Amino acid sequence: LVSCVVGKDRIIFVTKEDHETPSSAELVADDPDDPYEEQGLILPNGDINWNCPCLGGMASGPCGEQFKSAFSCFHYSTEEIKGSDCVDQFRAMQECMQKYPDLYPQEDENEEKSSKDLETTSMEASDAKEEKGSS
């Protein structure tokens, strides 16, 4: 058995002898009572499924605890503007992620600028709507 990595793919070369050797892999039967199996991000009881593949490993990476703290705060937030009470947790998560730029790539300047422009436009529209409604 020989393998090599080409780009993002791993190529495995198998000999005839490798094919003739019985596999030692063990298959584990799916447990239909497993609460994390195919449940999605939010479990039926309202808890967060930290094992959901949709999180892309964010909950288990080097900033996993900060991510869990921020996401939990947002998920359980009861503020009128959901998550507005979670600024400190999101700041801690962002600060952690900046320490690992290879794992958590930051937006490039063009994306960041367009994101800020969109946010400014949205805020201006919101302010104009409030002024119009208050007269």
N, C-alpha and C positions, 0 to 999 in steps of 0.2 A: 504494500500500500504506500503510495507516494502522493503527496499533495503539494500544491503551490498556490500562491495567491496572485491573481492577475486583476489589478484594479480593485473593485469591490467584491469580485467573485473568487471562490476557492474551487480549484480544479483538482479532482481526485482521480488518480490513475490506479486501477485495480487489476491485479494479475489474475490469471486463470486459477492459480492456487488460492488466492484470496476468496474467489467465488465458491470454491469447493469446500472451504472451511465453514462449519456451521456457525451461525451468528450467535453471539453471546448477549445480544440486546434483549432486555426484558420489557415487555409491554405492560403498562399499568392500566387497568380498566378504569374508565371514567366513573366517578362516583356521582350519581344523579343527585345526591344530597349535598354535594359540595356547594356552599353558598357563593363561591367565587367563580364557579364554572359558567361561562357564557352569560354573565349577569350584566355586563356593561359597567359604566362608571359609577352609577348609584344603585346600591342594593335595594331589594324590595322594602327593607326596613328603614330606608333613608340614609343609611351609612354610606361612606365613600368606599368604593372598592379599590384599594391601593394596588391590587394585583391586576387591574384592568390593562390589557395591552395598549389601550387607547392613550395611556399616559406616557408611553414611549420610554419607560424607565426613569422618568423624572423623580418618582417617589423613592427610588433606591440609589440614585447617583450621589455624588459627593455633597450635593446641596439638597438631598432628599428630605431632611428634617425641616429645612427652611421652606421647601416647596409644600410639604404636608401642612405646615403651620399656616402658610398664606392661603392655600386652597381650602383648608378646613374653615378658616375664618370667613372666607368669602362664601362658601357653601352654607354655613350656618348663620350668616349675617341676617339680622332682622331690621337693619337700618332702612330708611326710606330709599336712599340711594345704596343699593346692595353693595356691600364690600367697602363702603366709605370708612368703616371703622377698622380696616385691615391695612392701612398704609404702612405702618411699621413692619408688619410681617412681609409685605411685598418688597419693601426696601431691603430688608435683610436677605431675602431670596435673591434679589438683583445683585446685591453686593457680593454674595457668595458666587453667583454665576459668573461675575466679571473676573473672578480668580481662576476660572477654568474656561478660557475662550475657545479651546479646542473642542470641549464637550458641549458648550453652550454658545454657539456663534452669535455675535451681536449683529443687529441690523447694520447694513452699510449706511454711509452718510446720506445717500440719495433716498433710501427707503425711510430712514429716520426723519429726514426733512419733510418728505411727503406725508408721513404720519403726523408730524407736528402741524403741518399746514392744514390737514384734515381736521385735527383736534381744534385748532384755532377757529376754522370756519364753522365747525359744529358749535363751539362755545359762542361765537358771534351770533349765529342764528338763534341760539337759545336765549341770549340776552335780548335780541331784537323782539323775539316772541313775548318775553316777559314784559318789556316796555310797552308793546302794543296792547297787551292784555290789561295793563295796570291803568290805562287812561280811560 
